[in-house]
Amino acid sequence: MVNQPNLDEHNSDIQQPPDEAKKPERWTVLWLRLLWMGLGERFLQIGSVVVTLILLCVVLWIMGTYYLKTDSVQPTETGAEDTVKPAAIEAVLPYFNPDFSKTDLLFSNEGIFRFSQNHTDLPAKPRSEVQKYTVQANDTVIGIAEKFNLSSSTILWGNPYTLSDNPHLLTEGMELNILPVDGVYYEWHDGDGLNGVAEVYGVTPEDIINFAGNNLSAETIGDYSRPNIQAGTWLVVPGGSREFINWSAPLITRENPAVATIYGPGACEAVMDGPLGSGNFVWPTSETWISGYDYSPETNHRAIDIYGQIGNPIFAADAGVVVYAGWNDWGYGNVVVLDHGNGWQTLYAHLDSYNVQCGYYVMSADVIGGLGSTGNSSGPHLHYEMRYNGVPQNPHNFYN
């Protein structure tokens, strides 16, 4: 009889077959199948939602068990029983401090605190009266307009005799009218009619009458054609506008440069020939910073002011002929105007000096003078204008 080995004694020594040892668990096989089918990520998402819902239910159960239950009856000192609020109120206040009675919370007058203030901030009332402003050093029409929340045009139109629509006439110490609203300031003359004045400025007669600062009344104004308004009365025309006075240089051609004689002694005689411009322009000075006024039709400044030091070279922007060279009586100081013969004209103002004369031929980039601050100037700079067939052009459109 063959002795059988004791299996219990040797069980620990028996090695599993290699295939059995490497056989994966059942859940691993299931997970691999889900991944192979592309459902692994979806399974994780669903599992996360389920776990979240379970945790939420547990939290709600704990809150309901330990925090939301209260006695339905509270004994009083006299032994009477006070009925607590109904279930509807319970639903309104699901969370509260256990140490603070929900009934007290509902009817307490101390739930919201308000701090008393001994003053009241009133909004700024619209202004209806014209006020005065004294121009300070370094003021500009644009800066003053921004200070009073007005358009730059209104500053000019509010001071027709002082500024004459010319922003360069602004000087330190000058007193300006500051209108309460955007519009025009108009001095009434004998023979004026309300309909006519309103039409000129693009408003209705009622706009002028109803503006509080004008102190007019529809009952006393009378006939619009001969209204009861005293001559010399200044009226605000709210929302009004008008064309600017053209104080800039006219189109000065080589065939008729004498048209500029009204602007000063720099006007020239007729020039019959000379070089023609190419239409490509070089920058007119050695500096490139804009100083003072930029090109701004709203302020009637149809030029650019280029910063520089006294004596910096001024270059001809293109080939042409000098059709004005000398002093300008309208605030430009020393001026040189070039006619380029192709419809283009360039103007160089406030020069400290100029080394060309009437009829001189110049080529592109020739030095024609030195930068200065002559005339009505706020400081050293070149006032540079470009015109095509007499129409002002923005120089920024022709330089990179």
FIFIRO-246674 format. One record per residue (C-alpha): residue number from 1; z negated, x negated, y negated; residue in one letter. Coordinates in nm, 4 decimals, decimal comma. Example, Ala and Ser with C-alpha at 12.3 -4.5 7.8 and 13.67 -1.06 7.14 Angstrom:
ATOM nr Z X Y rest
ATOM 1 -0,7800 -1,2300 0,4500 a .
ATOM 2 -0,7140 -1,3670 0,1060 s .
***
This chain:
ATOM nr Z X Y rest
ATOM 1 0,0000 0,0000 0,0000 m .
ATOM 2 0,1055 -0,1367 -0,3255 v .
ATOM 3 -0,1581 -0,1522 -0,5902 n .
ATOM 4 -0,0484 0,0276 -0,9117 q .
ATOM 5 -0,1331 -0,1456 -1,2327 p .
ATOM 6 -0,3901 0,0171 -1,4535 n .
ATOM 7 -0,1799 0,1734 -1,7306 l .
ATOM 8 -0,4758 0,2226 -1,9593 d .
ATOM 9 -0,5610 -0,1410 -1,9466 e .
ATOM 10 -0,2070 -0,2613 -2,0135 h .
ATOM 11 -0,0807 0,0169 -2,2453 n .
ATOM 12 -0,1337 -0,1928 -2,5514 s .
ATOM 13 0,0794 -0,4690 -2,4078 d .
ATOM 14 0,3833 -0,2494 -2,3452 i .
ATOM 15 0,6512 -0,3033 -2,6126 q .
ATOM 16 0,8587 -0,0116 -2,7344 q .
ATOM 17 1,2305 -0,0373 -2,6814 p .
ATOM 18 1,4133 -0,1806 -2,9808 p .
ATOM 19 1,5964 0,1472 -3,0488 d .
ATOM 20 1,2750 0,3489 -3,0480 e .
ATOM 21 1,1048 0,1055 -3,2885 a .
ATOM 22 1,3863 0,1382 -3,5430 k .
ATOM 23 1,4232 0,5162 -3,5174 k .
ATOM 24 1,3568 0,6627 -3,8669 p .
ATOM 25 1,1142 0,9425 -3,9318 e .
ATOM 26 1,2451 1,2986 -3,9407 r .
ATOM 27 1,1798 1,3497 -4,3167 w .
ATOM 28 1,3638 1,0280 -4,3911 t .
ATOM 29 1,6673 1,1504 -4,2029 v .
ATOM 30 1,6526 1,4802 -4,3946 l .
ATOM 31 1,6319 1,2996 -4,7301 w .
ATOM 32 1,9262 1,0766 -4,6423 l .
ATOM 33 2,1308 1,3828 -4,5516 r .
ATOM 34 2,0462 1,5458 -4,8854 l .
ATOM 35 2,1536 1,2328 -5,0682 l .
ATOM 36 2,4769 1,2167 -4,8671 w .
ATOM 37 2,5485 1,5787 -4,9608 m .
ATOM 38 2,4808 1,5044 -5,3332 g .
ATOM 39 2,1759 1,7357 -5,3479 l .
ATOM 40 1,9068 1,4741 -5,3944 g .
ATOM 41 1,8837 1,5031 -5,7717 e .
ATOM 42 1,8906 1,8844 -5,7594 r .
ATOM 43 1,6097 1,8811 -5,4991 f .
ATOM 44 1,3953 1,6603 -5,7253 l .
ATOM 45 1,4539 1,8932 -6,0222 q .
ATOM 46 1,3538 2,2009 -5,8225 i .
ATOM 47 1,0506 2,0205 -5,6877 g .
ATOM 48 0,9401 1,9221 -6,0370 s .
ATOM 49 0,9632 2,2834 -6,1563 v .
ATOM 50 0,7645 2,4089 -5,8575 v .
ATOM 51 0,4903 2,1497 -5,9086 v .
ATOM 52 0,4743 2,2345 -6,2816 t .
ATOM 53 0,4365 2,6066 -6,2089 l .
ATOM 54 0,1617 2,5378 -5,9576 i .
ATOM 55 -0,0294 2,3234 -6,2064 l .
ATOM 56 0,0130 2,5878 -6,4776 l .
ATOM 57 -0,1267 2,8576 -6,2466 c .
ATOM 58 -0,4242 2,6380 -6,1647 v .
ATOM 59 -0,4956 2,5771 -6,5348 v .
ATOM 60 -0,4739 2,9490 -6,6150 l .
ATOM 61 -0,7042 3,0323 -6,3245 w .
ATOM 62 -0,9626 2,7790 -6,4437 i .
ATOM 63 -0,9451 2,9089 -6,8011 m .
ATOM 64 -0,9801 3,2694 -6,6869 g .
ATOM 65 -1,2709 3,1871 -6,4580 t .
ATOM 66 -1,4834 2,9645 -6,6791 y .
ATOM 67 -1,3873 3,0375 -7,0418 y .
ATOM 68 -1,2590 3,3916 -7,0857 l .
ATOM 69 -1,5243 3,5971 -6,9121 k .
ATOM 70 -1,8023 3,7457 -7,1218 t .
ATOM 71 -2,0648 4,0070 -7,0613 d .
ATOM 72 -1,9462 4,3540 -7,1415 s .
ATOM 73 -2,2882 4,4372 -7,2925 v .
ATOM 74 -2,5036 4,2283 -7,5222 q .
ATOM 75 -2,8702 4,3314 -7,5487 p .
ATOM 76 -3,0113 4,3600 -7,8980 t .
ATOM 77 -3,3610 4,3003 -8,0162 e .
ATOM 78 -3,4369 4,6712 -7,9968 t .
ATOM 79 -3,3076 4,6970 -7,6445 g .
ATOM 80 -2,9958 4,8875 -7,7474 a .
ATOM 81 -2,6634 4,7863 -7,6085 e .
ATOM 82 -2,3693 4,6955 -7,8300 d .
ATOM 83 -2,0272 4,7642 -7,6896 t .
ATOM 84 -1,7927 4,4691 -7,7225 v .
ATOM 85 -1,4397 4,5008 -7,8466 k .
ATOM 86 -1,1749 4,6627 -7,6276 p .
ATOM 87 -0,9291 4,4765 -7,4087 a .
ATOM 88 -0,6638 4,4875 -7,6833 a .
ATOM 89 -0,8768 4,2623 -7,9022 i .
ATOM 90 -0,9368 4,0382 -7,6007 e .
ATOM 91 -0,5635 3,9890 -7,5783 a .
ATOM 92 -0,5396 3,9003 -7,9493 v .
ATOM 93 -0,7920 3,6185 -7,9103 l .
ATOM 94 -0,7377 3,4622 -7,5674 p .
ATOM 95 -0,8965 3,1319 -7,6736 y .
ATOM 96 -1,2114 3,0802 -7,8719 f .
ATOM 97 -1,5217 2,8686 -7,8914 n .
ATOM 98 -1,7717 2,9996 -7,6305 p .
ATOM 99 -2,0542 2,9332 -7,8763 d .
ATOM 100 -1,9016 3,1624 -8,1368 f .
ATOM 101 -1,8904 3,5371 -8,0860 s .
ATOM 102 -1,5385 3,6803 -8,0784 k .
ATOM 103 -1,6623 3,9854 -8,2667 t .
ATOM 104 -1,7978 3,7574 -8,5390 d .
ATOM 105 -1,4668 3,5695 -8,5415 l .
ATOM 106 -1,2691 3,8890 -8,5985 l .
ATOM 107 -1,4792 4,0203 -8,8832 f .
ATOM 108 -1,5973 3,6972 -9,0456 s .
ATOM 109 -1,5035 3,6524 -9,4128 n .
ATOM 110 -1,5305 3,2767 -9,3811 e .
ATOM 111 -1,2339 3,2139 -9,1554 g .
ATOM 112 -1,0044 3,0928 -9,4382 i .
ATOM 113 -1,1287 2,9006 -9,7396 f .
ATOM 114 -0,9541 2,9109 -10,0781 r .
ATOM 115 -1,0386 2,6674 -10,3538 f .
ATOM 116 -1,0488 2,8219 -10,6984 s .
ATOM 117 -0,8386 2,6589 -10,9688 q .
ATOM 118 -0,9306 2,6811 -11,3336 n .
ATOM 119 -0,5764 2,6323 -11,4628 h .
ATOM 120 -0,2318 2,7770 -11,4070 t .
ATOM 121 0,0901 2,5746 -11,4034 d .
ATOM 122 0,3566 2,7748 -11,5824 l .
ATOM 123 0,7238 2,6924 -11,5204 p .
ATOM 124 0,9074 2,5378 -11,8121 a .
ATOM 125 1,0656 2,8053 -12,0258 k .
ATOM 126 1,4303 2,7691 -12,1245 p .
ATOM 127 1,4723 2,6218 -12,4703 r .
ATOM 128 1,6663 2,8201 -12,7307 s .
ATOM 129 1,6228 2,6052 -13,0409 e .
ATOM 130 1,8191 2,2941 -13,1372 v .
ATOM 131 1,5953 1,9893 -13,1492 q .
ATOM 132 1,6367 1,6477 -13,3085 k .
ATOM 133 1,6509 1,3121 -13,1311 y .
ATOM 134 1,6453 0,9656 -13,2848 t .
ATOM 135 1,8727 0,7190 -13,1084 v .
ATOM 136 1,6877 0,4260 -12,9523 q .
ATOM 137 1,8090 0,0748 -12,8799 a .
ATOM 138 2,0505 0,0601 -12,5840 n .
ATOM 139 2,1011 0,4386 -12,5839 d .
ATOM 140 2,4398 0,5724 -12,4774 t .
ATOM 141 2,5875 0,9208 -12,4961 v .
ATOM 142 2,5711 0,9421 -12,1167 i .
ATOM 143 2,2076 0,8313 -12,1060 g .
ATOM 144 2,0991 1,0767 -12,3769 i .
ATOM 145 2,2801 1,3597 -12,1973 a .
ATOM 146 2,1002 1,2801 -11,8720 e .
ATOM 147 1,7652 1,2679 -12,0534 k .
ATOM 148 1,8073 1,6291 -12,1688 f .
ATOM 149 1,9935 1,7554 -11,8618 n .
ATOM 150 2,3112 1,8206 -12,0604 l .
ATOM 151 2,6718 1,7154 -12,0240 s .
ATOM 152 2,7943 1,4153 -12,2217 s .
ATOM 153 3,0503 1,6405 -12,3926 s .
ATOM 154 2,7680 1,8568 -12,5312 t .
ATOM 155 2,6134 1,5553 -12,7059 i .
ATOM 156 2,9465 1,4887 -12,8797 l .
ATOM 157 3,0201 1,8563 -12,9528 w .
ATOM 158 2,6688 1,9044 -13,0883 g .
ATOM 159 2,7204 1,6314 -13,3486 n .
ATOM 160 3,0757 1,6707 -13,4793 p .
ATOM 161 3,0142 1,5097 -13,8196 y .
ATOM 162 2,7860 1,2333 -13,6947 t .
ATOM 163 2,9801 1,1128 -13,3905 l .
ATOM 164 3,3278 1,2571 -13,4576 s .
ATOM 165 3,3829 1,2682 -13,0794 d .
ATOM 166 3,3588 0,8884 -13,0696 n .
ATOM 167 3,0802 0,7588 -12,8398 p .
ATOM 168 3,1086 0,4137 -13,0010 h .
ATOM 169 2,9749 0,5547 -13,3290 l .
ATOM 170 2,6303 0,5935 -13,1697 l .
ATOM 171 2,3874 0,3594 -13,3464 t .
ATOM 172 2,0145 0,2932 -13,3292 e .
ATOM 173 1,8134 0,5122 -13,5658 g .
ATOM 174 2,0807 0,7838 -13,5853 m .
ATOM 175 1,9432 1,1393 -13,5674 e .
ATOM 176 2,1252 1,3698 -13,3262 l .
ATOM 177 2,1246 1,7427 -13,2609 n .
ATOM 178 2,0269 1,8230 -12,9021 i .
ATOM 179 2,1513 2,1673 -12,8023 l .
ATOM 180 1,9350 2,3776 -12,5702 p .
ATOM 181 2,2276 2,4452 -12,3364 v .
ATOM 182 2,5711 2,3023 -12,2691 d .
ATOM 183 2,8177 2,4159 -12,5315 g .
ATOM 184 2,9356 2,3561 -12,8877 v .
ATOM 185 2,7543 2,3508 -13,2221 y .
ATOM 186 2,9621 2,5280 -13,4866 y .
ATOM 187 2,9186 2,5579 -13,8633 e .
ATOM 188 3,0157 2,9035 -13,9908 w .
ATOM 189 3,2702 2,9222 -14,2781 h .
ATOM 190 3,3721 3,2009 -14,5130 d .
ATOM 191 3,6541 3,4002 -14,3620 g .
ATOM 192 3,5642 3,3197 -14,0007 d .
ATOM 193 3,5840 3,6026 -13,7497 g .
ATOM 194 3,3717 3,6271 -13,4374 l .
ATOM 195 3,6697 3,7061 -13,2170 n .
ATOM 196 3,8614 3,4052 -13,3433 g .
ATOM 197 3,5725 3,1579 -13,3135 v .
ATOM 198 3,4852 3,2837 -12,9646 a .
ATOM 199 3,8472 3,2514 -12,8528 e .
ATOM 200 3,8730 2,8925 -12,9790 v .
ATOM 201 3,5731 2,7890 -12,7694 y .
ATOM 202 3,6559 3,0009 -12,4638 g .
ATOM 203 3,3650 3,2482 -12,4809 v .
ATOM 204 3,3091 3,6100 -12,5874 t .
ATOM 205 3,1622 3,7230 -12,9205 p .
ATOM 206 2,8679 3,8679 -12,7265 e .
ATOM 207 2,7875 3,5215 -12,5868 d .
ATOM 208 2,7313 3,4000 -12,9422 i .
ATOM 209 2,5476 3,7099 -13,0639 i .
ATOM 210 2,3131 3,7378 -12,7662 n .
ATOM 211 2,2013 3,3753 -12,7642 f .
ATOM 212 1,8391 3,3870 -12,8820 a .
ATOM 213 1,8518 3,0673 -13,0858 g .
ATOM 214 2,1268 3,2052 -13,3117 n .
ATOM 215 1,8975 3,4848 -13,4434 n .
ATOM 216 2,1822 3,7340 -13,4555 l .
ATOM 217 2,1677 4,1061 -13,3832 s .
ATOM 218 2,4413 4,3355 -13,2579 a .
ATOM 219 2,2993 4,6094 -13,4848 e .
ATOM 220 2,3334 4,4038 -13,8043 t .
ATOM 221 2,6351 4,1873 -13,7254 i .
ATOM 222 2,8809 4,4506 -13,8474 g .
ATOM 223 3,2566 4,4135 -13,8152 d .
ATOM 224 3,3507 4,1233 -13,5863 y .
ATOM 225 3,6391 4,0321 -13,8152 s .
ATOM 226 3,4003 3,9945 -14,1126 r .
ATOM 227 3,0575 3,9588 -13,9509 p .
ATOM 228 2,7343 3,9461 -14,1442 n .
ATOM 229 2,6859 3,5701 -14,0975 i .
ATOM 230 2,6144 3,3465 -14,3951 q .
ATOM 231 2,8475 3,0530 -14,4553 a .
ATOM 232 2,6884 2,7207 -14,3577 g .
ATOM 233 2,4952 2,8731 -14,0677 t .
ATOM 234 2,5045 2,6564 -13,7573 w .
ATOM 235 2,5521 2,8502 -13,4344 l .
ATOM 236 2,5190 2,7440 -13,0718 v .
ATOM 237 2,8216 2,8519 -12,8707 v .
ATOM 238 2,6722 2,8546 -12,5183 p .
ATOM 239 2,9232 2,7498 -12,2539 g .
ATOM 240 3,1840 2,6725 -12,5196 g .
ATOM 241 3,4251 2,3801 -12,5066 s .
ATOM 242 3,7105 2,2353 -12,7097 r .
ATOM 243 3,9578 1,9512 -12,7171 e .
ATOM 244 3,8284 1,6136 -12,8324 f .
ATOM 245 3,9434 1,4565 -13,1564 i .
ATOM 246 4,1910 1,1833 -13,0649 n .
ATOM 247 4,0436 0,8748 -13,2284 w .
ATOM 248 4,2191 0,6300 -12,9951 s .
ATOM 249 4,5309 0,4371 -13,0855 a .
ATOM 250 4,8625 0,6222 -13,0670 p .
ATOM 251 5,1632 0,5145 -12,8641 l .
ATOM 252 5,2913 0,2118 -13,0560 i .
ATOM 253 5,6398 0,1173 -12,9415 t .
ATOM 254 5,8369 -0,1904 -13,0395 r .
ATOM 255 6,0964 0,0386 -13,1976 e .
ATOM 256 5,8393 0,2141 -13,4211 n .
ATOM 257 5,5178 0,0128 -13,4480 p .
ATOM 258 5,4663 0,1300 -13,8066 a .
ATOM 259 5,3201 0,4527 -13,6654 v .
ATOM 260 4,9928 0,2618 -13,6456 a .
ATOM 261 4,9654 0,1927 -14,0194 t .
ATOM 262 4,7007 0,4675 -14,0512 i .
ATOM 263 4,4765 0,2690 -13,8172 y .
ATOM 264 4,4537 -0,0446 -14,0285 g .
ATOM 265 4,6267 -0,3517 -14,1628 p .
ATOM 266 4,7234 -0,4816 -13,8184 g .
ATOM 267 5,0357 -0,2602 -13,7974 a .
ATOM 268 5,3670 -0,4383 -13,7422 c .
ATOM 269 5,7294 -0,4003 -13,8402 e .
ATOM 270 5,9962 -0,3027 -13,5905 a .
ATOM 271 6,0633 -0,5483 -13,3051 v .
ATOM 272 6,4106 -0,5220 -13,1607 m .
ATOM 273 6,3799 -0,7216 -12,8394 d .
ATOM 274 6,1356 -0,9121 -12,6187 g .
ATOM 275 6,0278 -0,9505 -12,2555 p .
ATOM 276 5,9726 -0,6480 -12,0337 l .
ATOM 277 5,6689 -0,6008 -11,8155 g .
ATOM 278 5,6834 -0,5955 -11,4373 s .
ATOM 279 5,4376 -0,3098 -11,3951 g .
ATOM 280 5,1958 -0,5406 -11,2117 n .
ATOM 281 4,8832 -0,6062 -11,4156 f .
ATOM 282 4,6431 -0,9004 -11,4197 v .
ATOM 283 4,2765 -0,8563 -11,5081 w .
ATOM 284 4,2469 -0,8980 -11,8884 p .
ATOM 285 3,9464 -1,1329 -11,9091 t .
ATOM 286 3,7400 -1,3835 -11,7137 s .
ATOM 287 3,4511 -1,1451 -11,6390 e .
ATOM 288 3,4606 -0,8402 -11,4118 t .
ATOM 289 3,1424 -0,6472 -11,4943 w .
ATOM 290 3,1653 -0,3082 -11,6616 i .
ATOM 291 2,9256 -0,2976 -11,9587 s .
ATOM 292 2,8556 0,0000 -12,1808 g .
ATOM 293 3,1064 0,2774 -12,1183 y .
ATOM 294 3,3317 0,3146 -11,8183 d .
ATOM 295 3,6460 0,5281 -11,8120 y .
ATOM 296 3,5062 0,8742 -11,8887 s .
ATOM 297 3,7195 1,1632 -12,0212 p .
ATOM 298 3,3986 1,3695 -12,0510 e .
ATOM 299 3,2728 1,1340 -12,3217 t .
ATOM 300 3,6205 1,0900 -12,4730 n .
ATOM 301 3,6133 0,7252 -12,3654 h .
ATOM 302 3,9517 0,6652 -12,2061 r .
ATOM 303 3,9042 0,2927 -12,1574 a .
ATOM 304 3,6756 0,0469 -11,9825 i .
ATOM 305 3,4293 -0,1879 -12,1517 d .
ATOM 306 3,4232 -0,5258 -11,9765 i .
ATOM 307 3,1184 -0,7473 -12,0224 y .
ATOM 308 3,1584 -1,1028 -12,1464 g .
ATOM 309 3,0368 -1,3785 -12,3736 q .
ATOM 310 3,1680 -1,4368 -12,7242 i .
ATOM 311 3,4882 -1,6406 -12,6984 g .
ATOM 312 3,5712 -1,5636 -12,3340 n .
ATOM 313 3,9521 -1,5691 -12,2933 p .
ATOM 314 4,1486 -1,2447 -12,3184 i .
ATOM 315 4,4681 -1,2386 -12,1117 f .
ATOM 316 4,7837 -1,0335 -12,1552 a .
ATOM 317 4,7830 -0,7865 -11,8657 a .
ATOM 318 5,1631 -0,8058 -11,8374 d .
ATOM 319 5,4621 -0,9428 -12,0245 a .
ATOM 320 5,5478 -0,7721 -12,3512 g .
ATOM 321 5,5627 -0,7819 -12,7301 v .
ATOM 322 5,2776 -0,7682 -12,9839 v .
ATOM 323 5,3089 -0,4415 -13,1812 v .
ATOM 324 4,9645 -0,4484 -13,3469 y .
ATOM 325 4,7504 -0,7480 -13,4344 a .
ATOM 326 4,4618 -0,7343 -13,6789 g .
ATOM 327 4,1754 -0,5234 -13,8046 w .
ATOM 328 4,1354 -0,1597 -13,7007 n .
ATOM 329 3,9653 0,0757 -13,9464 d .
ATOM 330 3,8537 0,3219 -13,6763 w .
ATOM 331 3,5773 0,1083 -13,5262 g .
ATOM 332 3,7751 -0,1147 -13,2898 y .
ATOM 333 3,7345 -0,4296 -13,4986 g .
ATOM 334 4,0024 -0,6892 -13,4268 n .
ATOM 335 4,2694 -0,5373 -13,2049 v .
ATOM 336 4,5819 -0,6523 -13,0234 v .
ATOM 337 4,8261 -0,3995 -12,8775 v .
ATOM 338 5,1072 -0,5002 -12,6428 l .
ATOM 339 5,4166 -0,2923 -12,5737 d .
ATOM 340 5,5513 -0,3797 -12,2292 h .
ATOM 341 5,8874 -0,2102 -12,2776 g .
ATOM 342 5,8677 0,0014 -11,9616 n .
ATOM 343 5,6543 0,2873 -12,0930 g .
ATOM 344 5,3311 0,0893 -12,0643 w .
ATOM 345 5,1057 -0,0108 -12,3527 q .
ATOM 346 4,7769 -0,2058 -12,3321 t .
ATOM 347 4,5116 -0,2379 -12,6026 l .
ATOM 348 4,2449 -0,5088 -12,6435 y .
ATOM 349 3,9654 -0,4295 -12,8933 a .
ATOM 350 3,6495 -0,5827 -13,0493 h .
ATOM 351 3,8078 -0,9297 -13,0319 l .
ATOM 352 3,6241 -1,2197 -13,1919 d .
ATOM 353 3,9582 -1,3882 -13,2530 s .
ATOM 354 4,3273 -1,3493 -13,1705 y .
ATOM 355 4,5999 -1,6116 -13,1572 n .
ATOM 356 4,9103 -1,3889 -13,1645 v .
ATOM 357 5,0872 -1,2110 -13,4493 q .
ATOM 358 5,3218 -0,9156 -13,4874 c .
ATOM 359 5,6414 -0,9583 -13,2905 g .
ATOM 360 5,5117 -1,2413 -13,0676 y .
ATOM 361 5,6477 -1,2545 -12,7144 y .
ATOM 362 5,3811 -1,2911 -12,4457 v .
ATOM 363 5,4014 -1,3400 -12,0734 m .
ATOM 364 5,1620 -1,2114 -11,8089 s .
ATOM 365 4,8227 -1,3891 -11,8188 a .
ATOM 366 4,8908 -1,5593 -12,1558 d .
ATOM 367 4,5734 -1,6021 -12,3622 v .
ATOM 368 4,6002 -1,3710 -12,6639 i .
ATOM 369 4,2491 -1,4004 -12,8085 g .
ATOM 370 3,8764 -1,4354 -12,7524 g .
ATOM 371 3,6223 -1,1720 -12,6507 l .
ATOM 372 3,3939 -1,0522 -12,9280 g .
ATOM 373 3,1817 -0,7757 -13,0787 s .
ATOM 374 3,3674 -0,6842 -13,3968 t .
ATOM 375 3,3892 -0,3339 -13,5355 g .
ATOM 376 3,1581 -0,0633 -13,4100 n .
ATOM 377 3,0429 -0,2463 -13,0984 s .
ATOM 378 2,7180 -0,2288 -12,9020 s .
ATOM 379 2,7476 -0,5943 -12,7988 g .
ATOM 380 3,0003 -0,8498 -12,6751 p .
ATOM 381 3,2599 -0,6819 -12,4562 h .
ATOM 382 3,6306 -0,6098 -12,4249 l .
ATOM 383 3,7398 -0,2513 -12,4852 h .
ATOM 384 4,0529 -0,2272 -12,2669 y .
ATOM 385 4,2967 0,0659 -12,2690 e .
ATOM 386 4,6070 0,1383 -12,0649 m .
ATOM 387 4,8626 0,4073 -12,1572 r .
ATOM 388 5,1829 0,5160 -11,9909 y .
ATOM 389 5,4256 0,7039 -12,2163 n .
ATOM 390 5,1307 0,7712 -12,4454 g .
ATOM 391 4,9074 0,9212 -12,1748 v .
ATOM 392 4,5747 0,7386 -12,1142 p .
ATOM 393 4,5391 0,5912 -11,7658 q .
ATOM 394 4,2291 0,4845 -11,5748 n .
ATOM 395 4,2494 0,1041 -11,5408 p .
ATOM 396 4,0513 0,1192 -11,2162 h .
ATOM 397 4,3580 0,2735 -11,0522 n .
ATOM 398 4,5594 -0,0435 -11,1071 f .
ATOM 399 4,3140 -0,3140 -11,0032 y .
ATOM 400 4,1537 -0,3794 -10,6659 n .
***
